[in-house]
């Protein structure tokens, strides 16, 4: 594939962030909304999804699927961002202004993925 450098940056970012779900799961468990069942499994599944989708970006036959998968995953992650805004315990000292900024950043990440379709 002959993609821009920022495409590979995006793929690398998802792969690395996915591994962090396994290396340091505690921060992810802390922000998991209580209404999501099996939080530890969900942290590992979301990390696995990030790794698989990041790798999938690197192959032409899985690129489109991975882009749509990343878009879906980021949309689902809005629940975590909203929960962090609602729960002082989940936000654990993160400034409220930063939590609000994360919402539009999530839209930018979705746009970034869809840009490569």
ZINOR-V667724 format. One record per residue. N is the residue number from 1. RES is the residue in one letter. PHI is phi in radians with two decimals (* if undefined). Layout:
n=[N;N]
res=[RES;RES]
phi=[PHI;PHI]
This chain:
n=[1;2;3;4;5;6;7;8;9;10;11;12;13;14;15;16;17;18;19;20;21;22;23;24;25;26;27;28;29;30;31;32;33;34;35;36;37;38;39;40;41;42;43;44;45;46;47;48;49;50;51;52;53;54;55;56;57;58;59;60;61;62;63;64;65;66;67;68;69;70;71;72;73;74;75;76;77;78;79;80;81;82;83;84;85;86;87;88;89;90;91;92;93;94;95;96;97;98;99;100;101;102;103;104;105;106;107;108;109;110;111;112;113;114;115;116;117]
res=[X;X;X;X;X;X;X;X;X;X;X;X;X;X;X;X;X;X;X;X;X;X;X;X;X;X;X;X;X;X;X;X;X;X;X;X;X;X;X;X;X;X;X;X;X;X;X;X;X;X;X;X;X;X;X;X;X;X;X;X;X;X;X;X;X;X;X;X;X;X;X;X;X;X;X;X;X;X;X;X;X;X;X;X;X;X;X;X;X;X;X;X;X;X;X;X;X;X;X;X;X;X;X;X;X;X;X;X;X;X;X;X;X;X;X;X;X]
phi=[*;-2.00;-1.75;-1.23;-1.02;-1.26;-1.16;-1.20;-1.06;-1.08;-1.05;-1.07;-1.05;-1.16;-1.11;-1.13;-1.10;-1.10;-1.12;-1.12;-1.10;-1.63;-1.31;-2.31;-1.28;-0.98;-1.07;-1.24;-1.11;-1.14;-1.71;-1.26;-1.04;-1.17;-1.46;-1.58;-1.26;0.89;-1.00;-1.13;-1.09;-1.17;-1.09;-1.18;-1.12;-1.18;-1.13;-1.08;-1.07;-1.08;-1.13;-1.10;-1.19;-1.10;-1.15;-1.05;-1.11;-1.44;-2.09;-1.05;-1.37;-2.07;-1.01;-1.10;-1.01;-1.15;-1.08;-1.17;-1.12;-1.12;-1.06;-1.11;-1.06;-1.13;-1.14;-1.14;-1.14;-1.00;-1.06;-1.19;-1.12;-1.21;-1.06;-1.12;-1.22;-1.54;-2.08;-1.10;-1.12;-1.23;-1.32;0.72;1.46;-1.25;-1.01;-1.04;-1.05;-1.18;-1.09;-1.23;-1.19;-1.09;-1.11;-1.15;-1.08;-1.07;-1.12;-1.13;-1.13;-1.13;-1.06;-0.99;-1.17;-1.17;-0.98;-1.60;-1.28]
